[in-house]
Amino acid sequence: MRALLVAAVTLIACSSGDDDLFESLSALGIHDPGPVYVVSLAGWGGREQPVPDTVRIPPGAVVVFQVADFRVHTVTFAQDSLGLGQSEFITRASRGQSPPLIERGSRYIVSFAEAPPGTYPFRIGGFGSSAGGAVVVEPGSR
């Protein structure tokens, strides 16, 4: 999937007009995503860097990991660092690891619809030293 949008730290409202992003979501069967959060992937000084490195989201939100430079990146959720409910969700949703994101604007989209609250640690790899971050699904209802 490719994007025209290159965002640093962005919360995209559903009315943002980014048709390309919403076409990508729709193609994945995500028709009512709720809030969409973007984590930019880039490398600085020989190290991977997700920006932001921690994203706090409400239940039902979507997180878009998007390449902001011209390097290859991968996103992997750390299964051994997940609680049982979180691990089952990631496994059931087949979202343990992204394919290589090889072009600027490439996206890895993860819907946290039906995800149990908790912390979902991830690693960014592919360029230089890997770096980590987390998606935190806050308790509550959509």
C-alpha positions as CSV (number, residue, x, y, z in Angstrom):
1,M,0.0,0.0,0.0
2,R,1.3,3.4,-0.9
3,A,0.4,6.8,0.5
4,L,0.5,10.4,-0.5
5,L,0.5,11.4,3.1
6,V,3.7,11.6,5.0
7,A,3.0,12.5,8.6
8,A,5.1,13.0,11.6
9,V,2.7,12.7,14.5
10,T,-0.9,12.9,13.3
11,L,-4.3,12.1,14.5
12,I,-6.5,12.0,11.4
13,A,-10.1,12.8,11.8
14,C,-12.4,10.8,9.6
15,S,-13.3,14.0,7.8
16,S,-9.7,14.8,7.0
17,G,-10.2,14.2,3.2
18,D,-7.3,11.8,2.9
19,D,-9.1,9.6,0.3
20,D,-6.0,7.4,-0.3
21,L,-5.8,6.4,3.4
22,F,-9.5,5.7,3.6
23,E,-9.5,3.7,0.4
24,S,-6.7,1.6,1.9
25,L,-8.7,1.1,5.1
26,S,-11.8,0.2,3.0
27,A,-9.8,-2.3,1.0
28,L,-8.9,-4.0,4.3
29,G,-12.5,-4.2,5.3
30,I,-12.2,-1.4,7.8
31,H,-15.2,0.8,6.9
32,D,-15.8,2.6,10.2
33,P,-12.4,3.0,11.7
34,G,-13.0,5.5,14.5
35,P,-9.9,7.6,15.2
36,V,-6.8,6.9,13.0
37,Y,-3.3,7.4,14.5
38,V,-0.1,7.6,12.4
39,V,3.3,6.5,13.6
40,S,6.0,7.6,11.2
41,L,8.9,5.3,10.6
42,A,12.4,6.7,9.8
43,G,16.0,6.2,10.7
44,W,18.3,8.8,12.3
45,G,22.0,8.4,13.0
46,G,22.0,4.7,12.3
47,R,19.0,3.9,14.5
48,E,15.3,3.2,13.7
49,Q,12.9,5.8,15.1
50,P,9.1,5.5,15.4
51,V,7.5,8.9,16.0
52,P,5.8,8.9,18.3
53,D,7.2,5.9,20.1
54,T,4.1,5.4,22.3
55,V,0.5,5.9,21.1
56,R,-2.4,5.9,23.5
57,I,-5.6,5.0,21.6
58,P,-9.2,4.4,22.5
59,P,-10.8,1.0,21.8
60,G,-11.6,0.5,18.1
61,A,-8.9,2.9,16.8
62,V,-6.6,2.2,13.9
63,V,-2.8,2.7,13.9
64,V,-1.0,3.3,10.6
65,F,2.7,2.7,10.6
66,Q,4.0,4.8,7.7
67,V,7.5,5.1,6.2
68,A,8.7,8.7,6.2
69,D,12.1,8.2,4.6
70,F,13.6,6.2,1.8
71,R,14.7,3.1,3.8
72,V,13.2,-0.3,4.3
73,H,11.4,-0.8,7.7
74,T,9.5,-3.6,9.4
75,V,7.1,-3.5,12.4
76,T,6.9,-6.5,14.7
77,F,4.7,-6.9,17.8
78,A,6.7,-8.5,20.6
79,Q,4.6,-11.6,21.3
80,D,6.7,-12.5,24.3
81,S,6.0,-9.1,25.9
82,L,2.2,-9.3,25.4
83,G,-0.3,-10.3,28.0
84,L,-2.5,-13.4,27.1
85,G,-5.4,-11.4,25.8
86,Q,-3.2,-9.1,23.8
87,S,-1.2,-12.0,22.3
88,E,-4.4,-13.8,21.3
89,F,-5.7,-10.7,19.6
90,I,-2.5,-10.1,17.6
91,T,-2.4,-13.8,16.6
92,R,-6.1,-13.9,15.7
93,A,-5.8,-10.7,13.7
94,S,-2.6,-12.0,11.9
95,R,-0.8,-8.8,12.9
96,G,2.4,-10.1,14.4
97,Q,4.7,-8.6,11.8
98,S,4.5,-6.3,8.8
99,P,5.9,-7.2,5.4
100,P,9.0,-5.1,4.5
101,L,7.8,-1.6,3.9
102,I,10.1,-0.7,1.0
103,E,9.1,2.8,-0.2
104,R,8.5,6.2,1.3
105,G,4.8,6.3,2.1
106,S,4.3,2.5,2.5
107,R,1.9,1.6,5.3
108,Y,1.2,-1.2,7.7
109,I,-2.3,-0.7,9.0
110,V,-3.5,-2.3,12.3
111,S,-7.1,-2.1,13.4
112,F,-7.5,-2.4,17.2
113,A,-11.2,-3.1,16.9
114,E,-12.1,-5.8,19.4
115,A,-8.6,-5.5,21.0
116,P,-8.5,-6.0,24.7
117,P,-7.2,-3.0,26.6
118,G,-3.5,-3.1,27.4
119,T,0.0,-2.4,26.1
120,Y,1.1,-3.8,22.7
121,P,4.9,-3.4,22.5
122,F,6.4,-3.3,19.0
123,R,9.9,-3.2,17.4
124,I,10.9,-1.3,14.3
125,G,13.7,-2.9,12.3
126,G,15.2,-2.9,8.8
127,F,17.6,0.0,9.0
128,G,20.4,0.4,11.6
129,S,19.7,-0.5,15.2
130,S,16.1,-1.5,16.0
131,A,14.0,0.6,18.2
132,G,10.9,-0.1,20.2
133,G,7.6,1.5,21.0
134,A,4.1,0.7,22.2
135,V,0.5,1.0,21.3
136,V,-1.6,1.4,24.5
137,V,-5.3,0.6,24.1
138,E,-7.0,2.5,26.9
139,P,-10.0,0.9,28.7
140,G,-13.4,2.1,27.7
141,S,-15.9,1.5,24.9
142,R,-15.9,2.7,21.4
